């Protein structure tokens, strides 16, 4: 891999451009180090091309110097005194939840007609409680993830002799945390240590600090269990029972709470199961996927050769999220479809994921759940194989690297 370079994060920049000067708060959420601060810096730099610098204020609340201004009232006063009265002002508040009382500051700034407000946060509780009450109907949440495969290829262009499949394998294993990829150009060992520090920071700042009574040892056992079970249906009871059988007593209530803490910190995403025949969401045995695949390597020490199938399924889930799909796991009698994806217009498509189906028995096993679905919605089998997009009973088999790069996005559902 060659030297990393700054990536524009086009999907997120496009949303910010579309919402510019709209009187709604732009709230960018996502796990720590996924690129929220850099996104705001890039957008602020773009604004400076046409907006006088006096009309742009940028505050990173992870910078301790900010606190020398004072509490939220003092910071609010500091910002308000610097607003240009007869022009639109662009105010960026990065990691604003670090300020006690930030909800009132955000609400007060928003009601000013000459303020276009942008905030970020690394925990879902940013938009819960008092802030949600104050700002109901007055904000747009932009959910941000680490690099996609497209962004990864832009940041780390491959040498001419490296195939898309090799690049994909590297991406699946090492993940898409932007700064980690930059560090990996110098040292993979240092990049691994950096990802480990990111995970530790998320646990300490976004979970243990907020939930001080958390049993850290039990929490880490549950986290490792879920990371080990990516793509497998689990429930608080099943996790509790398995841990108990290994001599670790954690009741299902604690398991449920700790899972919600991981979700709130954007470490994990829960995907409910959907009964394709009954057309209803099932209330048991959800699946969980990681915000970044490198966490599985960090915590479990897996090698890519032994882990490619799980990592690929995780990457496909994240890609569907990036494409603004609502995602479910499909349940059909005794079989499951990896993903049911519903776009913002209500169109449904089905996806089955396998690293390779060159073996005929494996191919038939992966096709069977899709063949059992009676409707005419698009159905896809995504693999790393190099077939030239064969079709089986209306099911299109696509190369997953091409699919992630948008190279077969001509039909609804494939893109």
C-alpha positions as CSV (number, residue, x, y, z in Angstrom):
1,X,0.0,0.0,0.0
2,X,1.3,3.4,-0.9
3,X,1.0,6.6,1.1
4,X,-2.3,7.6,2.6
5,X,-3.9,10.9,1.5
6,X,-6.8,13.1,2.7
7,X,-10.2,11.7,1.6
8,X,-13.1,14.1,1.0
9,X,-15.7,11.8,2.5
10,X,-18.0,12.7,-0.4
11,X,-21.4,11.2,0.9
12,X,-21.1,13.2,4.1
13,X,-19.8,16.4,2.5
14,X,-22.7,16.2,0.0
15,X,-25.2,16.1,2.9
16,X,-23.6,19.1,4.6
17,X,-23.6,21.1,1.4
18,X,-27.3,20.3,0.8
19,X,-28.2,21.4,4.4
20,X,-26.0,24.5,4.4
21,X,-28.0,27.5,5.6
22,X,-31.1,25.4,6.4
23,X,-32.3,26.3,9.8
24,X,-31.8,22.8,11.3
25,X,-28.9,21.6,13.5
26,X,-26.6,19.3,11.6
27,X,-25.6,16.5,14.1
28,X,-22.9,14.2,13.0
29,X,-22.7,11.0,15.2
30,X,-20.4,8.0,15.1
31,X,-17.7,6.2,17.0
32,X,-14.5,8.0,18.0
33,X,-11.9,8.4,15.3
34,X,-14.3,7.6,12.4
35,X,-13.5,11.1,10.9
36,X,-16.1,13.5,12.3
37,X,-13.7,16.2,13.3
38,X,-11.9,16.0,9.9
39,X,-15.2,16.2,8.1
40,X,-16.0,19.4,9.9
41,X,-12.6,20.8,9.2
42,X,-12.9,20.0,5.5
43,X,-16.3,21.6,5.3
44,X,-15.2,24.7,7.2
45,X,-12.2,25.0,4.9
46,X,-14.6,24.8,1.9
47,X,-16.8,27.6,3.5
48,X,-13.7,29.8,3.9
49,X,-13.4,29.9,0.1
50,X,-16.5,32.1,0.0
51,X,-17.2,33.2,3.5
52,X,-15.1,35.7,5.6
53,X,-13.3,33.9,8.3
54,X,-15.0,36.1,11.0
55,X,-18.2,34.3,10.2
56,X,-16.8,30.8,11.0
57,X,-16.2,29.6,14.5
58,X,-14.8,26.2,15.2
59,X,-14.5,24.6,18.7
60,X,-13.1,21.1,19.5
61,X,-14.2,20.3,23.0
62,X,-11.6,17.6,23.3
63,X,-9.1,20.5,23.4
64,X,-8.5,21.3,27.0
65,X,-7.8,24.9,26.2
66,X,-11.5,25.4,25.5
67,X,-12.3,24.9,29.1
68,X,-10.2,28.0,30.0
69,X,-13.1,30.0,28.6
70,X,-15.4,28.7,31.4
71,X,-18.6,26.7,31.6
72,X,-21.3,26.4,29.0
73,X,-22.7,29.9,29.8
74,X,-19.3,31.4,29.3
75,X,-18.7,29.5,26.1
76,X,-22.1,30.6,24.8
77,X,-21.3,34.2,25.6
78,X,-17.9,33.9,24.0
79,X,-19.5,32.6,20.8
80,X,-22.3,35.1,20.8
81,X,-20.0,38.1,21.2
82,X,-18.1,37.0,18.1
83,X,-21.2,36.6,15.8
84,X,-21.3,38.9,12.8
85,X,-24.7,40.5,13.3
86,X,-25.7,41.2,9.6
87,X,-24.5,37.9,8.1
88,X,-24.9,34.1,8.4
89,X,-22.4,32.6,10.9
90,X,-21.2,29.0,10.8
91,X,-20.6,27.5,14.2
92,X,-19.0,24.1,14.6
93,X,-19.1,22.4,18.0
94,X,-17.0,19.2,17.9
95,X,-17.6,16.6,20.7
96,X,-20.0,19.0,22.3
97,X,-21.2,16.4,24.9
98,X,-17.9,17.1,26.8
99,X,-19.4,20.3,28.1
100,X,-21.8,20.0,31.1
101,X,-25.0,21.8,30.1
102,X,-24.3,21.7,26.4
103,X,-28.0,21.1,25.7
104,X,-29.0,24.7,26.7
105,X,-26.0,26.2,24.8
106,X,-27.0,24.3,21.6
107,X,-30.6,25.3,21.9
108,X,-29.8,28.9,22.5
109,X,-27.4,29.1,19.6
110,X,-29.9,27.4,17.3
111,X,-32.7,29.9,17.9
112,X,-30.5,32.7,16.6
113,X,-31.5,33.4,13.0
114,X,-28.0,34.2,11.8
115,X,-26.4,30.9,13.1
116,X,-26.0,27.8,11.0
117,X,-25.0,25.2,13.7
118,X,-23.0,22.0,13.3
119,X,-22.3,19.6,16.2
120,X,-20.7,16.1,16.6
121,X,-20.9,13.5,19.3
122,X,-19.4,10.0,19.9
123,X,-22.3,8.6,22.0
124,X,-25.9,8.1,21.1
125,X,-27.0,9.8,24.4
126,X,-26.1,13.1,22.7
127,X,-29.5,12.9,21.1
128,X,-31.4,11.5,24.1
129,X,-32.8,13.1,27.2
130,X,-33.0,16.8,27.4
131,X,-31.4,17.7,24.1
132,X,-33.9,15.5,22.2
133,X,-36.7,17.2,24.1
134,X,-35.4,20.7,23.3
135,X,-34.6,20.0,19.7
136,X,-37.5,17.8,18.6
137,X,-37.9,18.4,14.8
138,X,-35.1,20.8,14.7
139,X,-32.1,18.7,13.8
140,X,-30.9,16.2,11.2
141,X,-28.7,13.4,12.3
142,X,-25.9,12.3,10.0
143,X,-24.6,8.9,11.1
144,X,-20.9,8.5,10.2
145,X,-18.9,5.3,9.8
146,X,-15.2,4.7,9.2
147,X,-13.9,4.5,5.7
148,X,-15.9,2.5,3.1
149,X,-13.9,0.4,0.6
150,X,-14.2,3.2,-2.0
151,X,-12.7,5.7,0.5
152,X,-10.1,3.2,1.6
153,X,-9.0,2.8,-2.0
154,X,-8.8,6.5,-2.4
155,X,-6.8,6.9,0.8
156,X,-4.4,4.0,0.1
157,X,-4.2,3.5,-3.7
158,X,-2.8,0.0,-4.5
159,X,0.4,-0.7,-6.3
160,X,-0.3,-1.8,-9.9
161,X,0.3,-5.5,-9.2
162,X,-2.3,-5.6,-6.3
163,X,-5.7,-6.8,-7.3
164,X,-9.0,-5.5,-6.0
165,X,-9.5,-8.7,-4.1
166,X,-6.1,-8.3,-2.3
167,X,-7.0,-4.7,-1.4
168,X,-10.4,-5.9,-0.1
169,X,-8.7,-8.6,2.1
170,X,-6.4,-5.9,3.6
171,X,-9.4,-3.6,4.2
172,X,-11.4,-6.3,5.8
173,X,-8.6,-7.2,8.2
174,X,-7.2,-3.9,9.1
175,X,-10.4,-1.9,9.0
176,X,-11.2,1.6,7.9
177,X,-10.4,4.0,10.8
178,X,-8.8,6.8,8.9
179,X,-5.8,7.6,11.2
180,X,-5.0,3.9,11.5
181,X,-4.6,3.6,7.8
182,X,-2.3,6.6,7.8
183,X,-0.2,5.0,10.5
184,X,-0.2,1.7,8.7
185,X,1.8,3.2,5.9
186,X,4.7,3.4,8.3
187,X,4.1,0.5,10.6
188,X,1.3,-2.1,10.8
189,X,2.3,-2.9,14.4
190,X,1.9,0.8,15.3
191,X,-1.5,0.9,13.5
192,X,-2.7,-2.1,15.5
193,X,-1.7,-0.5,18.7
194,X,-3.5,2.7,17.7
195,X,-6.7,0.8,17.0
196,X,-6.3,-0.9,20.4
197,X,-6.0,2.6,22.0
198,X,-9.1,3.8,20.2
199,X,-11.1,0.9,21.5
200,X,-9.8,1.5,25.0
201,X,-10.7,5.2,24.8
202,X,-14.2,4.4,23.7
203,X,-14.7,2.0,26.6
204,X,-13.2,4.3,29.2
205,X,-14.7,7.7,28.0
206,X,-18.0,6.7,26.4
207,X,-19.0,3.7,28.6
208,X,-17.2,3.3,31.9
209,X,-17.1,7.0,32.7
210,X,-20.8,7.4,32.0
211,X,-21.8,4.1,33.6
212,X,-19.5,4.0,36.6
213,X,-21.0,0.9,38.1
214,X,-20.1,-1.2,35.1
215,X,-18.3,-4.5,35.9
216,X,-15.4,-4.0,33.6
217,X,-14.3,-7.6,33.5
218,X,-17.8,-8.8,32.8
219,X,-18.2,-6.1,30.1
220,X,-15.1,-7.2,28.3
221,X,-16.2,-10.8,28.3
222,X,-19.5,-9.9,26.8
223,X,-17.9,-7.7,24.2
224,X,-15.5,-10.5,23.2
225,X,-18.4,-12.9,23.0
226,X,-20.3,-10.6,20.7
227,X,-17.3,-9.9,18.5
228,X,-16.7,-13.6,18.3
229,X,-20.4,-14.1,17.3
230,X,-20.6,-11.6,14.4
231,X,-23.2,-12.8,12.0
232,X,-24.7,-15.3,14.5
233,X,-28.0,-14.8,16.3
234,X,-27.6,-14.1,20.0
235,X,-29.7,-12.8,22.9
236,X,-28.9,-11.6,26.4
237,X,-30.1,-14.9,27.7
238,X,-28.0,-17.0,25.3
239,X,-24.9,-14.9,26.1
240,X,-25.5,-15.2,29.8
241,X,-26.1,-19.0,29.5
242,X,-22.9,-19.5,27.5
243,X,-20.8,-17.4,29.9
244,X,-22.3,-19.2,32.8
245,X,-21.3,-22.6,31.3
246,X,-17.7,-21.3,31.1
247,X,-17.7,-20.3,34.8
248,X,-18.6,-16.6,34.3
249,X,-21.8,-15.6,36.1
250,X,-23.4,-12.6,34.4
251,X,-27.2,-12.3,34.5
252,X,-29.1,-11.6,31.3
253,X,-30.1,-8.1,32.6
254,X,-26.5,-7.0,32.9
255,X,-25.8,-8.5,29.4
256,X,-28.6,-6.5,27.9
257,X,-27.4,-3.3,29.6
258,X,-23.9,-3.8,28.4
259,X,-24.9,-4.5,24.9
260,X,-26.9,-1.2,24.9
261,X,-23.8,0.6,26.1
262,X,-21.8,-0.8,23.2
263,X,-24.6,0.3,20.8
264,X,-24.7,3.8,22.3
265,X,-20.9,4.2,21.8
266,X,-21.4,3.1,18.2
267,X,-19.1,0.1,18.7
268,X,-21.8,-2.3,17.6
269,X,-24.9,-2.2,15.5
270,X,-27.9,-4.5,16.3
271,X,-29.8,-6.0,13.3
272,X,-33.2,-7.5,14.1
273,X,-34.5,-10.6,12.3
274,X,-37.4,-10.3,10.0
275,X,-39.9,-13.1,9.2
276,X,-40.1,-13.0,5.4
277,X,-43.2,-15.1,5.3
278,X,-45.0,-13.5,8.3
279,X,-43.9,-10.0,7.4
280,X,-43.0,-9.1,11.0
281,X,-39.9,-8.3,13.0
282,X,-38.9,-11.2,15.4
283,X,-38.3,-10.2,19.0
284,X,-35.6,-12.7,19.8
285,X,-32.0,-13.6,18.6
286,X,-30.8,-10.4,17.0
287,X,-27.4,-10.2,15.2
288,X,-24.6,-7.7,15.9
289,X,-22.0,-6.2,13.6
290,X,-18.9,-4.2,14.4
291,X,-18.5,-0.6,13.5
292,X,-15.0,-1.5,12.3
293,X,-13.6,-5.0,11.6
294,X,-10.2,-4.3,13.2
295,X,-11.8,-4.6,16.6
296,X,-12.2,-8.3,16.1
297,X,-8.5,-8.6,15.2
298,X,-7.6,-6.6,18.3
299,X,-9.7,-8.4,20.8
300,X,-9.6,-12.0,19.4
301,X,-6.3,-12.1,17.6
302,X,-7.9,-13.8,14.5
303,X,-5.9,-14.2,11.3
304,X,-7.5,-13.1,8.0
305,X,-7.3,-16.6,6.5
306,X,-9.5,-17.9,9.3
307,X,-11.8,-15.0,9.5
308,X,-12.6,-13.8,5.9
309,X,-16.2,-15.0,5.9
310,X,-17.3,-13.2,9.1
311,X,-15.4,-10.0,8.1
312,X,-16.9,-9.9,4.7
313,X,-20.4,-10.3,6.0
314,X,-19.7,-7.4,8.5
315,X,-18.4,-5.2,5.7
316,X,-21.5,-5.9,3.5
317,X,-23.7,-4.9,6.4
318,X,-21.8,-1.6,6.9
319,X,-21.9,-0.9,3.2
320,X,-25.7,-1.3,3.1
321,X,-25.9,1.1,6.0
322,X,-23.8,3.6,4.1
323,X,-26.2,3.4,1.2
324,X,-29.0,4.5,3.5
325,X,-30.6,1.0,3.6
326,X,-32.7,-0.2,6.5
327,X,-31.2,-3.6,7.2
328,X,-32.7,-6.8,8.6
329,X,-31.7,-10.4,8.8
330,X,-34.2,-12.5,6.9
331,X,-35.8,-15.6,8.5
332,X,-37.7,-18.0,6.3
333,X,-38.8,-21.3,7.9
334,X,-35.6,-23.0,8.9
335,X,-33.3,-20.9,6.7
336,X,-31.9,-17.4,6.9
337,X,-31.1,-14.7,4.3
338,X,-28.1,-12.7,5.4
339,X,-29.7,-9.3,4.7
340,X,-33.0,-7.8,3.7
341,X,-32.3,-4.2,2.6
342,X,-35.0,-1.6,2.3
343,X,-34.2,1.7,0.6
344,X,-35.7,5.1,1.4
345,X,-38.4,4.6,-1.2
346,X,-39.4,1.3,0.3
347,X,-37.9,-1.0,-2.3
348,X,-36.7,-4.3,-1.0
349,X,-33.7,-6.4,-2.0
350,X,-32.1,-9.5,-0.6
351,X,-28.4,-10.3,-0.1
352,X,-26.5,-13.5,0.7
353,X,-22.8,-13.2,1.5
354,X,-20.1,-15.9,1.1
355,X,-16.3,-15.4,0.6
356,X,-16.3,-18.1,-2.2
357,X,-18.8,-20.4,-3.8
358,X,-16.6,-22.1,-6.3
359,X,-17.5,-25.5,-4.7
360,X,-20.9,-26.5,-6.2
361,X,-22.2,-27.7,-2.8
362,X,-21.4,-24.4,-1.2
363,X,-22.9,-22.5,-4.1
364,X,-26.2,-24.4,-3.8
365,X,-26.2,-23.9,0.0
366,X,-25.9,-20.1,-0.4
367,X,-28.5,-19.9,-3.2
368,X,-31.1,-22.0,-1.4
369,X,-32.3,-19.3,1.0
370,X,-32.8,-16.8,-1.8
371,X,-34.5,-19.4,-4.0
372,X,-37.0,-20.0,-1.2
373,X,-38.2,-16.4,-1.3
374,X,-41.3,-16.3,-3.5
375,X,-41.4,-12.6,-4.4
376,X,-39.8,-10.9,-7.4
377,X,-37.6,-8.4,-5.5
378,X,-33.9,-8.3,-6.5
379,X,-31.7,-11.1,-5.0
380,X,-27.9,-11.0,-4.9
381,X,-25.2,-13.4,-3.9
382,X,-22.0,-11.4,-3.0
383,X,-18.7,-13.3,-3.1
384,X,-15.0,-12.6,-3.7
385,X,-15.1,-14.9,-6.8
386,X,-14.2,-13.6,-10.2
387,X,-17.2,-15.0,-12.1
388,X,-18.6,-12.7,-14.8
389,X,-21.8,-12.0,-12.9
390,X,-23.7,-15.3,-13.5
391,X,-27.4,-15.5,-12.9
392,X,-29.1,-18.4,-11.1
393,X,-32.9,-18.5,-11.2
394,X,-32.9,-14.7,-11.3
395,X,-30.3,-14.4,-8.5
396,X,-27.3,-12.3,-9.6
397,X,-23.9,-13.4,-8.3
398,X,-21.7,-10.3,-8.0
399,X,-18.1,-9.8,-7.1
400,X,-18.2,-8.1,-3.8
401,X,-15.2,-5.8,-4.4
402,X,-16.9,-4.5,-7.6
403,X,-20.2,-4.1,-5.7
404,X,-18.5,-2.1,-3.0
405,X,-16.9,0.1,-5.6
406,X,-20.2,0.7,-7.3
407,X,-19.2,-1.0,-10.5
408,X,-22.4,-2.9,-10.9
409,X,-24.8,-0.3,-9.5
410,X,-26.9,0.0,-12.7
411,X,-29.9,-1.8,-11.3
412,X,-31.9,-0.9,-8.2
413,X,-30.7,-2.9,-5.2
414,X,-27.2,-3.6,-6.6
415,X,-26.0,-0.1,-5.9
